[in-house]
Amino acid sequence: MDIEKLWDRLEPETRQWLLDNPGCRILPRAVVAAITKATGAQLEQDRHGETVLSPSDCDFIRTAAHLQDAHSHKSP
């Protein structure tokens, strides 16, 4: 899917869901629909409408979640 290239086009709620669920390897239909709506990208889906993330997509999301977590715990 290459979530890194789509990241800036995602709605904030979708990005937050991904950051809140960094270990998720299979995206639920609602998240797939939100990504498609925001980006126009046609994601490969299984018969349930879910999309399996590639290892590089998972790495990107985990890194983004880690950076967000580190940023939110910084002292003012």
N, C-alpha and C positions, 0 to 999 in steps of 0.2 A: 504494500500500500504506500509506503514511504510517508509516514505520518509527519516527519520533519518538514517536508515540502508543503504539506497542507496545513500545518500548525497555525500559522498566522491568519488563515482564512476561516478557522473554526470559531464558532460562537464561544464566548467566555464560559458558558455553562458546560459545554462539551469538553473544553480544555480542562476545566476543573474536575469533571467526572474522571477523565483520564488520569489526572494528577492524584486524585483521591483513591484510585484503583490501579496503582502502578504494576501490580503483579498479574493483572488480568491478561490472559493470552487470547481469549475469544471475546470479541465485542458483541454485546447484545444488540438485537434488532433496533431498538430505540436509538442507540448510539450510532449505529451504522446509518440509520435514516437521517440523523442530525448531521453527520459528516457529509453525506451525499447532498443534502439540502444546502448546506453552507458552501460546499466546494464544487458541486457538480460532478465530482469524481464518482465513477461507477466502481464500487468495491466488489471484489470477488466474495460471493456469499455462499454458504452451504444451504441445504434444503430448509433450514430453519430461519434463514435470513441473517445468520450470524457471520462474522468475518474473523478469521484467524490472523493474529498479528505475526509479522515476521520477527525473527530475533533482533534485527536492527531497529524495528519499531519499538519493541519492548525495551531495548537499551535506551533509546531516546526518551521514552516516557519515564523510565526509572531515573535517568539523569535529570530530567526536567523537574520531577517530583522532589528529588534530593536537593536540587538548587533552590526550589521554592521553600522547602522545609528549612534549609540553612538560612535563607534570607528572612523568613518570618521569625526566626529565633535570634536574630541579631539584636544586640543591645542598641538603644537609640543613641 
